Amino acid sequence: MAALFGSRVRKLRTAAGLTQTEVGTLTHVVGSRIAQIERATGAKPTLELTRALDKELVADDLLIDLWPYVYREAFPDWSQAVITYSARAKVMRQYAAHVVPGLLQTPGYAKALLSASRSLRDDEHLEERLAARLGRQTRLTGPDRPRLWIILDEAVLRRPVGGSHVMRHQLEHLLRVAEEPNITVQALPFDQGEHDAMGGSLTLLVMPDGSHVAYTEGAHYGQLTEEPDEVERFELTYDDLRAMALPPLASLDLIRFVLEADYRAASVPSPSDRRRLAQQQLQQPGGRRMRAGGRRIPRRRPRP
């Protein structure tokens, strides 16, 4: 359908005696974008662009009628769709409802998630998928690394994917990457209640040409849209989430708290262990009880 759409655009353009650059000027895109459409390469045309092409090429709604079929087949593999766009995006904003986004996953965390998939064939398949996922993380360190803003639901921090050892390393990794100048991490605590993105995760991308893309994902589905009105709606949802989430520094404090309380190393005593140790110390000779506010209560001297 994309090839058919492109051939129709080319025939209409040729019949009108226009170049690709001239059509691009009329429809407010660069000429190379028209070339991509005619060759059925690159991103599929948006409905807004399709309407402009239909008008300027006097297609009598032919292109508009074809557009739904082009868009429907654009990305039969919805997971590959967002991967393709993410590889070129200059700004990435994500809300993660259930798991740490792939770009920030540790090898252990990623392997635990991939191992849970029912579509996994064998160990070799697992290693292939793991290598592909971790390989995409080079995007964050390359010269064209994007500006990345991540909002993590508190459920992401609390769910013990892979067990305590894996989660401990994953949360420590989040604390490290949050120090990078191009990465911001926020946490959305449970006590903020309901919000508009509770059904799944949300990704917003800004592409090098300035276009915006939105991608929503659930357990077994994904949907990508370039339609300006829909993208704007998702961007407003993301702005609300960012306002509800803890500020970046407070978010890192929450991650540290969960790390210590839920996934502490064996050498780090739990809060209850520390309280028990403090009580034992107070019961030892020379111990000091504490007043409210932290001041020591001196021992009374025996009367002569």
Phi and psi in degrees as a GROMACS rama.xvg file:
@    title "Ramachandran Plot"
@    xaxis  label "Phi"
@    yaxis  label "Psi"
@TYPE xy
-64.7794  -38.7599  ALA-2
-67.5339  -39.5715  ALA-3
-64.2027  -43.7318  LEU-4
-59.3811  -46.1634  PHE-5
-63.2253  -40.0896  GLY-6
-66.4056  -35.6442  SER-7
-66.0436  -41.3942  ARG-8
-61.9874  -44.1702  VAL-9
-62.5082  -43.9548  ARG-10
-65.3106  -42.3387  LYS-11
-65.3698  -40.8531  LEU-12
-64.2467  -44.5454  ARG-13
-63.8564  -42.2507  THR-14
-63.3075  -31.0967  ALA-15
-83.5427  -6.61264  ALA-16
71.8925  31.8061  GLY-17
-111.077  149.24  LEU-18
-87.6158  167.581  THR-19
-62.2863  -37.8756  GLN-20
-64.7024  -41.1309  THR-21
-65.9216  -41.3314  GLU-22
-64.783  -39.789  VAL-23
-59.9118  -41.4783  GLY-24
-63.9774  -41.2179  THR-25
-66.5092  -31.3549  LEU-26
-105.287  7.48835  THR-27
66.1355  37.8554  HIS-28
-134.095  168.167  VAL-29
-76.7  157.003  VAL-30
-61.6029  -31.1123  GLY-31
-65.3565  -25.8941  SER-32
-68.158  -39.5538  ARG-33
-65.096  -38.9099  ILE-34
-62.3372  -41.5019  ALA-35
-61.0574  -42.3157  GLN-36
-64.6615  -42.8727  ILE-37
-67.1707  -31.3878  GLU-38
-91.8406  -1.85929  ARG-39
58.8523  42.448  ALA-40
-121.443  160.811  THR-41
73.3376  -161.836  GLY-42
-68.2154  144.951  ALA-43
-73.0372  152.899  LYS-44
-65.635  141.139  PRO-45
-77.1404  165.281  THR-46
-64.3653  -36.3748  LEU-47
-61.8667  -45.1995  GLU-48
-67.6706  -38.8177  LEU-49
-60.4346  -42.0606  THR-50
-63.6258  -39.7876  ARG-51
-66.2515  -41.676  ALA-52
-63.8857  -42.5505  LEU-53
-61.1778  -39.1518  ASP-54
-71.3528  -49.7483  LYS-55
-70.9027  -28.898  GLU-56
-96.4623  4.41422  LEU-57
51.2045  56.2746  VAL-58
-88.5833  -2.7028  ALA-59
53.859  45.4033  ASP-60
72.7384  6.50194  ASP-61
-61.9591  -46.878  LEU-62
-68.4779  -37.3354  LEU-63
-63.7127  -38.7939  ILE-64
-68.3949  -32.3154  ASP-65
-77.0072  -27.0815  LEU-66
-56.5016  -44.0031  TRP-67
-57.0597  -35.4013  PRO-68
-73.0822  -36.2658  TYR-69
-64.7238  -46.7129  VAL-70
-66.441  -36.1219  TYR-71
-65.317  -35.629  ARG-72
-95.7423  4.16495  GLU-73
-57.3005  -45.1676  ALA-74
-137.736  81.8619  PHE-75
-61.4479  -30.1075  PRO-76
-101.717  98.0884  ASP-77
-66.9573  -25.1141  TRP-78
-70.5593  -35.0407  SER-79
-70.2345  -27.1338  GLN-80
-60.2933  -52.5638  ALA-81
-70.4239  -29.7422  VAL-82
-62.766  -43.7219  ILE-83
-63.039  -44.8103  THR-84
-69.3032  -41.2701  TYR-85
-62.7769  -29.7337  SER-86
-65.6495  -17.2599  ALA-87
-117.554  -11.1217  ARG-88
-63.1498  144.227  ALA-89
-98.2712  -19.5416  LYS-90
-134.662  131.924  VAL-91
-129.531  126.161  MET-92
-124.127  129.355  ARG-93
-134.475  141.595  GLN-94
-114.174  122.676  TYR-95
-108.794  118.759  ALA-96
-89.7906  -26.8345  ALA-97
-127.462  -39.2202  HIS-98
-136.809  161.063  VAL-99
-63.4838  134.203  VAL-100
-57.9472  149.596  PRO-101
-55.3781  -35.2804  GLY-102
-64.2432  -21.2127  LEU-103
-114.525  11.1212  LEU-104
-80.358  141.229  GLN-105
-78.9611  161.703  THR-106
-56.0818  -42.3588  PRO-107
-65.2188  -41.8468  GLY-108
-65.9443  -46.4909  TYR-109
-61.6058  -41.6734  ALA-110
-64.9643  -39.3126  LYS-111
-63.3911  -42.0037  ALA-112
-66.1862  -48.1327  LEU-113
-64.7553  -32.5562  LEU-114
-66.9972  -22.3066  SER-115
-82.3084  -7.23878  ALA-116
-74.3142  134.677  SER-117
-75.2697  -14.5796  ARG-118
-85.41  -2.3493  SER-119
-70.6313  129.981  LEU-120
-88.0056  -49.3763  ARG-121
-160.996  -176.445  ASP-122
-63.1783  -36.7227  ASP-123
-64.0025  -40.8075  GLU-124
-62.7841  -40.2053  HIS-125
-60.9653  -45.2222  LEU-126
-65.7787  -35.9422  GLU-127
-64.2721  -45.3924  GLU-128
-68.2756  -36.7279  ARG-129
-65.5997  -44.4186  LEU-130
-63.0055  -39.0162  ALA-131
-64.9517  -42.9814  ALA-132
-66.5934  -46.9674  ARG-133
-68.6013  -31.104  LEU-134
-63.7003  -30.6087  GLY-135
-69.9451  -15.6232  ARG-136
-71.6149  -15.32  GLN-137
-61.8389  -18.3217  THR-138
-58.6806  -28.9447  ARG-139
-81.6486  -10.6083  LEU-140
-117.934  -7.23959  THR-141
-75.6866  173.34  GLY-142
-65.2111  -24.2893  PRO-143
-103.956  29.0596  ASP-144
-57.9324  140.403  ARG-145
-82.4437  165.51  PRO-146
-81.2404  119.629  ARG-147
-116.421  126.126  LEU-148
-124.034  118.063  TRP-149
-117.4  130.372  ILE-150
-112.094  120.845  ILE-151
-106.95  124.005  LEU-152
-64.2029  147.955  ASP-153
-58.0025  -27.3699  GLU-154
-60.2666  -32.3409  ALA-155
-63.0365  -38.5576  VAL-156
-75.6726  -30.6437  LEU-157
-88.7654  -26.1554  ARG-158
-74.2568  119.482  ARG-159
-80.4933  68.8515  PRO-160
-64.1456  121.86  VAL-161
79.2119  -1.97069  GLY-162
96.3971  174.431  GLY-163
-62.4821  -40.5487  SER-164
-62.4012  -46.7795  HIS-165
-64.8837  -42.9648  VAL-166
-66.8349  -36.4421  MET-167
-59.6856  -46.0766  ARG-168
-68.1495  -33.8062  HIS-169
-66.6848  -44.8391  GLN-170
-67.8455  -37.2328  LEU-171
-62.4708  -37.6298  GLU-172
-64.6244  -41.0175  HIS-173
-60.1622  -40.7977  LEU-174
-64.3042  -35.9308  LEU-175
-71.308  -47.9374  ARG-176
-68.3456  -25.7385  VAL-177
-66.2054  -14.0317  ALA-178
-80.318  -13.6468  GLU-179
-70.3795  140.006  GLU-180
-65.3687  -21.6622  PRO-181
-97.4541  4.67166  ASN-182
-124.364  130.219  ILE-183
-123.359  132.95  THR-184
-120.404  128.488  VAL-185
-123.046  153.37  GLN-186
-117.895  136.724  ALA-187
-105.468  104.552  LEU-188
-72.5345  157.016  PRO-189
-56.7881  -36.5995  PHE-190
-70.0888  -1.94269  ASP-191
-78.4891  -11.4485  GLN-192
76.2671  -151.014  GLY-193
-76.7302  158.783  GLU-194
-157.578  176.64  HIS-195
-78.771  -8.55775  ASP-196
-115.056  24.8513  ALA-197
-69.7893  -19.4551  MET-198
-74.1588  -17.3175  GLY-199
178.426  -165.904  GLY-200
-95.5481  161.166  SER-201
-136.579  133.661  LEU-202
-126.916  132.275  THR-203
-120.962  132.224  LEU-204
-125.776  140.409  LEU-205
-112.955  120.789  VAL-206
-87.884  164.223  MET-207
-56.8522  -29.5078  PRO-208
-84.3381  3.8208  ASP-209
90.8751  -5.58141  GLY-210
-73.8728  155.546  SER-211
-116.585  141.981  HIS-212
-130.953  140.9  VAL-213
-121.364  142.341  ALA-214
-138.742  123.171  TYR-215
-112.863  146.265  THR-216
-144.558  137.725  GLU-217
-119.137  -164.189  GLY-218
-63.8099  -39.3033  ALA-219
-133.277  27.0135  HIS-220
-153.653  162.223  TYR-221
-153.865  147.932  GLY-222
-141.929  126.188  GLN-223
-111.913  137.09  LEU-224
-137.448  143.609  THR-225
-114.509  0.692889  GLU-226
-64.8293  122.496  GLU-227
-52.47  -43.4532  PRO-228
-64.9493  -42.7797  ASP-229
-68.4645  -42.0145  GLU-230
-61.6236  -42.2646  VAL-231
-61.0491  -38.7519  GLU-232
-63.072  -42.8933  ARG-233
-67.9885  -33.5799  PHE-234
-67.0429  -36.3792  GLU-235
-66.1055  -39.0692  LEU-236
-60.376  -42.2122  THR-237
-66.0445  -38.6734  TYR-238
-60.5801  -39.3831  ASP-239
-64.0553  -42.8592  ASP-240
-62.9374  -40.2523  LEU-241
-65.3273  -34.9536  ARG-242
-72.0601  -33.56  ALA-243
-76.1602  -29.2744  MET-244
-71.2343  159.718  ALA-245
-66.7215  149.737  LEU-246
-58.0775  159.681  PRO-247
-52.3497  -46.7377  PRO-248
-67.2603  -41.3448  LEU-249
-66.9363  -31.7702  ALA-250
-64.8199  -40.319  SER-251
-67.0576  -33.3849  LEU-252
-63.4751  -39.543  ASP-253
-65.225  -40.7634  LEU-254
-61.6006  -42.0596  ILE-255
-64.4481  -39.3126  ARG-256
-62.6788  -46.6052  PHE-257
-64.4708  -39.21  VAL-258
-58.8743  -44.3603  LEU-259
-76.3395  -40.3283  GLU-260
-77.7474  -38.0336  ALA-261
-105.737  -30.5081  ASP-262
-131.405  34.7792  TYR-263
-64.1962  153.698  ARG-264
-73.2527  158.171  ALA-265
-59.8098  -28.5543  ALA-266
-80.9185  -8.53225  SER-267
-101.943  115.153  VAL-268
-67.717  147.716  PRO-269
-76.0358  166.181  SER-270
-55.6745  -40.7402  PRO-271
-67.4592  -36.7853  SER-272
-62.396  -40.9364  ASP-273
-66.4999  -38.219  ARG-274
-65.4875  -40.8427  ARG-275
-64.8348  -39.4271  ARG-276
-64.7544  -39.8498  LEU-277
-64.0373  -40.6979  ALA-278
-62.5326  -40.6315  GLN-279
-63.6755  -39.5495  GLN-280
-66.6225  -36.552  GLN-281
-67.9077  -27.4929  LEU-282
-82.7519  -11.3614  GLN-283
-77.9718  156.195  GLN-284
-56.0263  136.626  PRO-285
87.191  -1.21933  GLY-286
-67.3851  159.824  GLY-287
-126.894  130.225  ARG-288
-81.9691  159.369  ARG-289
-115.29  136.321  MET-290
-75.7851  164.137  ARG-291
-59.8668  136.028  ALA-292
95.6905  -6.73314  GLY-293
96.5578  3.01765  GLY-294
-84.9111  140.837  ARG-295
-73.2778  143.1  ARG-296
-95.3141  114.297  ILE-297
-65.7166  148.454  PRO-298
-69.9431  141.477  ARG-299
-76.7663  135.885  ARG-300
-76.708  140.273  ARG-301
-62.8367  140.569  PRO-302
-71.2222  141.89  ARG-303
